Amino acid sequence: MTNYSYASISEVSELIRQKQISPLELTKGCLERIEKLQPQLNAFITVTAEQALQDAANAEQEIQAGKWKGPLHGIPVAVKDFFDTAAIRTTAGFAPFENRVPTKDAELVTRLKEAGAIMVGKLNMHELGMGTTSVTSHFGAVHNPWNTGYVAGGSSGGSAAAVAAGLCYATIDTDAVGSCRLPAAICGVVGFKGTYGLLSPKGILEGEQADDFILLHSHPTFMCRAVEDAAILLNALATPEASEIRVKSDYRQALSANQKLRIGVARNFKASDEVRKAFSQALETFYNLGYSTQEIDAPLEFPSTDLQRIEQDRQSISQVLFRDVDVLILPTTTDVTPTIEEARIGGDQAVAADNTFFANYYGFPAISIPCGFSDKGLPLGLQIVGPRWGEGVVLNAAYAFQQATSWHKKHPNLV
């Protein structure tokens, strides 16, 4: 392997551990790629090149001295510009926050740093996280790396574009209606949302006002290129004390668990013909792997406007929905990706969250993984949803799908 731009975290971390490649080499490669592709993609708001190179040099010295911290040590990552970063502006793509500079890192940023990851910058996003296209931003629209005339999704559009284009290996993000999973699907990468409460939201625009809807539905999330990398990130980022089922082992153990899960196939999702075709092919993959399937109704309709009921709803529906199945599958998006101009006309919600929002309301773990392409060559995503605290079964099903397919190994042709 000579070009590491599209390698997985698991691949490059092992090379780092064996001292076959240096964190400084990886970080320089990412920064050079950011400089080259930023004019096309507009994925970043702030690039922290000088600090990243210093951190990478420090990581290299630590590893050379035998102080390897784990699989994120020396890995270049980036952070959605929703998360506070000490002495580095955090803007949320919002003009009044253009010069907002926090004094303290968000908790997930701290966890990344403690794991030895190298932050290369802050990512562009839909203004204040209030849309699904990342066209509306004080810093300009994010462009899809597969075709720059199309949206990257949102609100975490810069993150999806950066991971898809090989500008970094992972990002930390947020998802209130689907705003991690939707761009992940649109850009052909992995987007993971854990059970509500598993990842800490502390330090997301700390001190700024947020209404109860956002506080109760928004989940800290992350993106990467492979399901195995999602397990690695969960190991570093998850808050163990938040889980009712204490996770005492490596999340990577869930990948190889020898189990044939019972797959619930949603029959009431919304989707265009192209999306349905890709989903049918994904379902065929599970059939061929020997999984049992049954059609069920996903709880897609907004159940209540009374937020006082949300915790009760979360407990009851998880037990009912997953009584006879282990995971639920359905498409991530409802339609093919719109162009940037179409999104300007269609408005901030031009990418529909009809298939994703229910997982936010009920607090379910959910992942979007690549499962095909539209007729115009843009990625489409498969969504796998599990019961509360069922991260392991979600990862297991997603990993089995990726082992049997190669969609996640396809990358945009950028020049």
Sequence and secondary structure as in RCSB ss.txt:
>XXXX:A:sequence
MTNYSYASISEVSELIRQKQISPLELTKGCLERIEKLQPQLNAFITVTAEQALQDAANAEQEIQAGKWKGPLHGI
PVAVKDFFDTAAIRTTAGFAPFENRVPTKDAELVTRLKEAGAIMVGKLNMHELGMGTTSVTSHFGAVHNPWNTGY
VAGGSSGGSAAAVAAGLCYATIDTDAVGSCRLPAAICGVVGFKGTYGLLSPKGILEGEQADDFILLHSHPTFMCR
AVEDAAILLNALATPEASEIRVKSDYRQALSANQKLRIGVARNFKASDEVRKAFSQALETFYNLGYSTQEIDAPL
EFPSTDLQRIEQDRQSISQVLFRDVDVLILPTTTDVTPTIEEARIGGDQAVAADNTFFANYYGFPAISIPCGFSD
KGLPLGLQIVGPRWGEGVVLNAAYAFQQATSWHKKHPNLV
>XXXX:A:secstr
    TT  HHHHHHHHHTTSS HHHHHHHHHHHHHHHHHHH  EEEE HHHHHHHHHHHHHHHHTT    TTTT 
EEEEETTB BTTB   TT GGGTT   SS  HHHHHHHHTT EEEEEE  SGGG  SSS   TT     TT TTB
   SSSHHHHHHHHTTS S EEEEESSSTTHHHHHHHTSEEEE STTSS  TTBSTTS   HHHHHH EEEEEES
SHHHHHHHHHHH  GGG SS   S GGGGTT     EEEEESS    HHHHHHHHHHHHHHHHTT EEEEE    
S   S GGGHHHHHHHHHHHHTSS SEEEEES SS   BHHHHHHH TT S  TTTHHHHHTT  EEEEEEEE T
TS EEEEEEE  TT HHHHHHHHHHHHHH  GGG      
